[in-house]
């Protein structure tokens, strides 16, 4: 009789291998960590370029400066520099192209203003004067923007004349207040007022707009025989600046008197005003100038009445003002006599403030 051999499992199938839940979680966690590491590595694979223009020469050979440039950029941005290349040489500076790795292109805030026809970015005639004031302007930049500069240096506009040294201050990141450059035309030289008085008036008016004044620079004879006032400021939007000529009178004394009168009845009523002054003599007359930020609230039409001389206009000014009072749409603040450049007749300029 044939006997069958019994299995040691007594005919039962083997039980499946069970893996502890905690062990499974460890495996899953490890896999996820690897995926995150790989994904992060891939995210930093993009390479972008930053242009550093007009950086001062510190070595005869441009390539000897690249390592220092790379180190400064890495310390200021906390990203890895892949390559720094010299792309141009000028009399006092080099241009560099900085390639860096980052998840996305970095944002920068800078006084390296985009090219436009508004304002001259130059501030100083001599490099020494620029370097002397660089630390003050850099600190002002940091306070206004809340950003730490990566680069701060003086750059020469080598094809320009006059005040051709500008300040380049660049920081990583964005800010609500950004560096802006504005300007207004200077028709003649300010008389009877100091630069500091004009600067202080501009500073106070900008603060009412929520902006911060950094610098005011006069460039005389820089635009078709006239001058230009360049305004460096920090704001959440570009602002518009104008210098209006409101009256023309025969003597500087008469102009100075008008400046005092206009300041008295307009100074506290026109929030966009930043200065009032007389220019030097032009074509035998003196112009009264008024500077505004944005569109002025006040209007200044001339009266229909005309007079043959300045003294006759002054003698009849009060009556002319009385004749034009009573409008329901505007408040007549006052009037000043002025000569019409074309007809040579005198009129009363009426300063009206529209009623809200």
MARDOZA-67589 format. One record per residue (C-alpha): residue number from 1; residue in one letter; x, y, z. Coordinates in steps of 0.001 Angstrom, whole numbers. Example, Ala and Ser with C-alpha at 12.3 -4.5 7.8 and 13.67 -1.06 7.14 Angstrom:
2
- 1	A	12300	-4500	7800 .
- 2	S	13670	-1060	7140 .
//
This chain:
356
- 1	X	0	0	0 .
- 2	X	1408	3332	-1122 .
- 3	X	1813	5918	1571 .
- 4	X	1850	9587	763 .
- 5	X	4243	11870	2418 .
- 6	X	2554	14622	4477 .
- 7	X	3605	18194	4119 .
- 8	X	4940	19909	7168 .
- 9	X	2264	22546	6578 .
- 10	X	-411	19914	6993 .
- 11	X	-1782	20803	3616 .
- 12	X	-2253	24532	4464 .
- 13	X	-1137	27255	2056 .
- 14	X	1622	29649	3219 .
- 15	X	361	32880	4772 .
- 16	X	1156	36123	2921 .
- 17	X	3920	38344	4312 .
- 18	X	2505	41295	6256 .
- 19	X	4329	44642	6346 .
- 20	X	3954	46859	9339 .
- 21	X	2046	50124	8638 .
- 22	X	4785	52257	10177 .
- 23	X	7307	50670	7824 .
- 24	X	5076	51476	4855 .
- 25	X	4862	55122	5930 .
- 26	X	8644	55320	6169 .
- 27	X	8982	54082	2604 .
- 28	X	6378	56559	1307 .
- 29	X	7965	59432	3233 .
- 30	X	11387	58577	1822 .
- 31	X	10041	58485	-1740 .
- 32	X	8296	61860	-1304 .
- 33	X	11439	63420	125 .
- 34	X	13428	62226	-2887 .
- 35	X	10778	63631	-5233 .
- 36	X	10825	67004	-3444 .
- 37	X	14631	67090	-3655 .
- 38	X	14600	66273	-7354 .
- 39	X	11826	68808	-8033 .
- 40	X	13676	71515	-6106 .
- 41	X	16842	70800	-8030 .
- 42	X	14983	71052	-11309 .
- 43	X	13299	74322	-10224 .
- 44	X	16678	76004	-9743 .
- 45	X	17867	74922	-13162 .
- 46	X	16686	78116	-14932 .
- 47	X	19413	80648	-15730 .
- 48	X	18765	84369	-16096 .
- 49	X	20918	87379	-16906 .
- 50	X	21424	90713	-15123 .
- 51	X	23160	93637	-16865 .
- 52	X	25561	95687	-14783 .
- 53	X	26382	98797	-16820 .
- 54	X	29065	101385	-16222 .
- 55	X	30615	99702	-13182 .
- 56	X	33816	101540	-12158 .
- 57	X	37152	100129	-13280 .
- 58	X	39178	98695	-10417 .
- 59	X	41589	96561	-12475 .
- 60	X	43254	97040	-15823 .
- 61	X	41810	93763	-16979 .
- 62	X	38033	93496	-16868 .
- 63	X	38152	89729	-16344 .
- 64	X	40024	90207	-13065 .
- 65	X	36931	91934	-11625 .
- 66	X	34462	89193	-12485 .
- 67	X	35035	87077	-9365 .
- 68	X	34471	90071	-7077 .
- 69	X	31333	91000	-9040 .
- 70	X	30022	87433	-8715 .
- 71	X	30647	87363	-4977 .
- 72	X	28938	90734	-4437 .
- 73	X	25917	89646	-6478 .
- 74	X	25600	86330	-4617 .
- 75	X	25854	87993	-1205 .
- 76	X	23255	90608	-2120 .
- 77	X	20746	88299	-3820 .
- 78	X	21347	84905	-2140 .
- 79	X	21364	83113	-5507 .
- 80	X	24155	81254	-7280 .
- 81	X	26103	83005	-10036 .
- 82	X	26876	80735	-12978 .
- 83	X	29016	83086	-15043 .
- 84	X	30104	86738	-15253 .
- 85	X	31169	88046	-18640 .
- 86	X	32812	91316	-19655 .
- 87	X	30822	92782	-22526 .
- 88	X	32090	96375	-22942 .
- 89	X	34846	98733	-21839 .
- 90	X	34544	102508	-21532 .
- 91	X	36964	105161	-20384 .
- 92	X	36105	104853	-16689 .
- 93	X	34012	101695	-16484 .
- 94	X	33137	98190	-17646 .
- 95	X	29819	96574	-18556 .
- 96	X	29141	93075	-17196 .
- 97	X	26570	90375	-17945 .
- 98	X	25827	88314	-14815 .
- 99	X	24228	84892	-15307 .
- 100	X	22522	83440	-12237 .
- 101	X	20370	80441	-11268 .
- 102	X	16964	81003	-9694 .
- 103	X	13430	79549	-9740 .
- 104	X	12331	82681	-11594 .
- 105	X	13822	85933	-12812 .
- 106	X	14673	88261	-9940 .
- 107	X	13043	91676	-9548 .
- 108	X	15295	94678	-8975 .
- 109	X	14684	98252	-7843 .
- 110	X	17213	100741	-9194 .
- 111	X	18103	104350	-9926 .
- 112	X	19369	103115	-13293 .
- 113	X	16371	104798	-14871 .
- 114	X	14973	103497	-18172 .
- 115	X	15885	105713	-21106 .
- 116	X	13350	108449	-21835 .
- 117	X	13273	112140	-22626 .
- 118	X	12196	113128	-19110 .
- 119	X	15002	114385	-16919 .
- 120	X	18771	114262	-16973 .
- 121	X	20023	111498	-14618 .
- 122	X	23403	113210	-14102 .
- 123	X	23970	114928	-10760 .
- 124	X	27625	116009	-10499 .
- 125	X	30382	117472	-12641 .
- 126	X	33133	115639	-10785 .
- 127	X	33374	112009	-9704 .
- 128	X	34738	113085	-6312 .
- 129	X	31525	115001	-5535 .
- 130	X	29447	111985	-6528 .
- 131	X	31446	109653	-4298 .
- 132	X	31239	112141	-1422 .
- 133	X	27434	112021	-1430 .
- 134	X	26984	108372	-2430 .
- 135	X	26609	107007	1110 .
- 136	X	23957	109605	1996 .
- 137	X	21906	108820	-1108 .
- 138	X	22331	105067	-579 .
- 139	X	20956	105377	2955 .
- 140	X	18053	107476	1661 .
- 141	X	17356	104773	-949 .
- 142	X	17271	102089	1763 .
- 143	X	14950	104096	4012 .
- 144	X	12525	104954	1202 .
- 145	X	12340	101474	-344 .
- 146	X	13092	99225	2644 .
- 147	X	15581	97321	459 .
- 148	X	19300	96620	920 .
- 149	X	21367	97699	-2117 .
- 150	X	23376	95062	-3978 .
- 151	X	25339	97637	-5979 .
- 152	X	25929	101326	-5229 .
- 153	X	28370	103291	-7390 .
- 154	X	28970	106417	-9481 .
- 155	X	28722	106146	-13260 .
- 156	X	29804	108615	-15914 .
- 157	X	27660	109498	-18917 .
- 158	X	30777	109741	-21022 .
- 159	X	29097	111287	-24065 .
- 160	X	27400	114026	-22013 .
- 161	X	28714	117386	-20857 .
- 162	X	28127	119297	-17650 .
- 163	X	26860	117272	-14691 .
- 164	X	27410	113835	-16209 .
- 165	X	28117	111735	-13082 .
- 166	X	25068	109795	-11911 .
- 167	X	24406	107510	-8942 .
- 168	X	23436	103904	-9619 .
- 169	X	21868	102221	-6590 .
- 170	X	20337	98794	-7205 .
- 171	X	18609	96414	-4778 .
- 172	X	16960	93018	-5104 .
- 173	X	13187	93076	-4700 .
- 174	X	10330	95510	-5226 .
- 175	X	8972	98346	-3134 .
- 176	X	5812	100440	-2968 .
- 177	X	7958	103557	-3353 .
- 178	X	10227	103316	-6401 .
- 179	X	13007	105601	-7649 .
- 180	X	11636	108012	-10238 .
- 181	X	13147	110781	-12369 .
- 182	X	11174	113878	-13331 .
- 183	X	12005	117334	-14664 .
- 184	X	10759	120773	-15592 .
- 185	X	12121	123459	-17907 .
- 186	X	14134	126362	-16538 .
- 187	X	13507	129406	-18710 .
- 188	X	15935	131587	-16770 .
- 189	X	17972	131676	-13556 .
- 190	X	16012	131971	-10281 .
- 191	X	16573	135311	-8552 .
- 192	X	15874	136379	-4964 .
- 193	X	15556	132783	-3780 .
- 194	X	18089	130157	-2733 .
- 195	X	18453	126614	-4027 .
- 196	X	17670	125345	-519 .
- 197	X	14372	127253	-431 .
- 198	X	13301	125704	-3751 .
- 199	X	14447	122260	-2533 .
- 200	X	12521	122594	746 .
- 201	X	9347	123705	-1050 .
- 202	X	9593	120761	-3443 .
- 203	X	10259	118358	-570 .
- 204	X	7195	119539	1355 .
- 205	X	4922	119374	-1690 .
- 206	X	6126	115879	-2603 .
- 207	X	5418	114669	917 .
- 208	X	1763	115734	441 .
- 209	X	1722	113377	-2555 .
- 210	X	3133	110539	-418 .
- 211	X	6500	110839	-2180 .
- 212	X	10072	111408	-936 .
- 213	X	12522	113852	-2523 .
- 214	X	16054	112536	-2993 .
- 215	X	17712	115269	-5082 .
- 216	X	17056	118393	-7136 .
- 217	X	19675	119169	-9789 .
- 218	X	19789	122245	-12047 .
- 219	X	21192	121761	-15555 .
- 220	X	21487	125181	-17125 .
- 221	X	21692	125586	-20915 .
- 222	X	21137	121858	-21380 .
- 223	X	17950	121908	-23464 .
- 224	X	17963	124126	-26561 .
- 225	X	19464	127091	-24763 .
- 226	X	17213	126802	-21721 .
- 227	X	17795	124862	-18533 .
- 228	X	16304	121907	-16755 .
- 229	X	15482	121026	-13185 .
- 230	X	15926	117270	-12712 .
- 231	X	14054	115749	-9777 .
- 232	X	15109	112420	-8230 .
- 233	X	12346	111121	-5964 .
- 234	X	10641	107992	-4603 .
- 235	X	6957	107481	-5327 .
- 236	X	4356	104808	-5990 .
- 237	X	3714	106437	-9376 .
- 238	X	5444	108858	-11782 .
- 239	X	4535	112495	-11151 .
- 240	X	4373	115437	-13548 .
- 241	X	6246	118685	-12845 .
- 242	X	5804	122074	-14523 .
- 243	X	7259	125552	-14174 .
- 244	X	4746	128151	-15349 .
- 245	X	5445	131770	-16250 .
- 246	X	2383	133628	-14976 .
- 247	X	3320	137335	-15284 .
- 248	X	5801	139554	-17152 .
- 249	X	6723	142906	-15615 .
- 250	X	9292	145660	-16340 .
- 251	X	11390	145585	-13123 .
- 252	X	12746	143029	-10692 .
- 253	X	11272	145027	-7788 .
- 254	X	7790	144759	-9291 .
- 255	X	8242	141023	-9842 .
- 256	X	9437	140509	-6266 .
- 257	X	6371	142363	-4957 .
- 258	X	4134	140122	-7070 .
- 259	X	5899	137028	-5712 .
- 260	X	5032	138125	-2180 .
- 261	X	1407	138881	-3116 .
- 262	X	959	135568	-4926 .
- 263	X	2464	133640	-2006 .
- 264	X	38	135395	352 .
- 265	X	-3195	134575	-1493 .
- 266	X	-2223	131326	-3238 .
- 267	X	397	129645	-1065 .
- 268	X	-1977	127882	1332 .
- 269	X	-4775	127303	-1191 .
- 270	X	-2860	125462	-3938 .
- 271	X	-1624	122122	-2588 .
- 272	X	278	121304	-5801 .
- 273	X	2451	124428	-5672 .
- 274	X	6113	124007	-4681 .
- 275	X	7819	127321	-5454 .
- 276	X	7300	130934	-6532 .
- 277	X	10207	133084	-7743 .
- 278	X	11337	135686	-10281 .
- 279	X	13744	134877	-13083 .
- 280	X	16547	137081	-14324 .
- 281	X	15931	139673	-17038 .
- 282	X	14851	138285	-20402 .
- 283	X	14109	140603	-23369 .
- 284	X	13850	143621	-21087 .
- 285	X	11349	142082	-18655 .
- 286	X	11149	139828	-15593 .
- 287	X	8951	136739	-15429 .
- 288	X	7212	135443	-12318 .
- 289	X	7513	131644	-12158 .
- 290	X	5307	129190	-10292 .
- 291	X	6234	125497	-9931 .
- 292	X	3573	122794	-9705 .
- 293	X	3423	119045	-9086 .
- 294	X	712	117414	-11170 .
- 295	X	-2046	119588	-12642 .
- 296	X	-2547	122819	-10696 .
- 297	X	-5927	123451	-9131 .
- 298	X	-5779	127183	-9798 .
- 299	X	-6445	128798	-13173 .
- 300	X	-5055	132163	-14305 .
- 301	X	-6880	133713	-17285 .
- 302	X	-6171	137325	-18223 .
- 303	X	-8835	140002	-17910 .
- 304	X	-10493	141486	-20984 .
- 305	X	-9489	144968	-19759 .
- 306	X	-6174	146138	-21166 .
- 307	X	-3858	148997	-20286 .
- 308	X	-1016	150781	-22026 .
- 309	X	1451	150664	-19110 .
- 310	X	2264	148671	-16024 .
- 311	X	1517	151604	-13718 .
- 312	X	-1901	152127	-15314 .
- 313	X	-2702	148441	-14849 .
- 314	X	-1681	148549	-11189 .
- 315	X	-3807	151663	-10600 .
- 316	X	-6910	149901	-11967 .
- 317	X	-6233	146392	-10682 .
- 318	X	-8579	146485	-7683 .
- 319	X	-11499	147654	-9823 .
- 320	X	-10832	144910	-12394 .
- 321	X	-10806	142273	-9643 .
- 322	X	-14087	143677	-8269 .
- 323	X	-15655	143477	-11735 .
- 324	X	-14854	139771	-12021 .
- 325	X	-15982	138654	-8560 .
- 326	X	-19179	136754	-7802 .
- 327	X	-18849	133572	-9883 .
- 328	X	-20723	130542	-8554 .
- 329	X	-18204	128188	-10189 .
- 330	X	-14907	129619	-8966 .
- 331	X	-13392	131706	-6205 .
- 332	X	-11359	134725	-7308 .
- 333	X	-8285	134749	-5065 .
- 334	X	-6554	137834	-6450 .
- 335	X	-4939	139410	-9482 .
- 336	X	-1556	140559	-10795 .
- 337	X	-637	142836	-13704 .
- 338	X	1259	141381	-16650 .
- 339	X	2343	142392	-20145 .
- 340	X	1164	140386	-23129 .
- 341	X	4293	139321	-25030 .
- 342	X	2664	139737	-28445 .
- 343	X	446	142826	-28129 .
- 344	X	2644	144539	-25479 .
- 345	X	-556	145612	-23681 .
- 346	X	-1046	144989	-19943 .
- 347	X	-3828	142898	-18423 .
- 348	X	-4766	141760	-14936 .
- 349	X	-4067	138028	-14508 .
- 350	X	-6970	136634	-12471 .
- 351	X	-6197	133675	-10217 .
- 352	X	-9306	131544	-9844 .
- 353	X	-9827	128429	-7759 .
- 354	X	-12719	126228	-8967 .
- 355	X	-15280	125564	-6263 .
- 356	X	-15733	121937	-5222 .
//
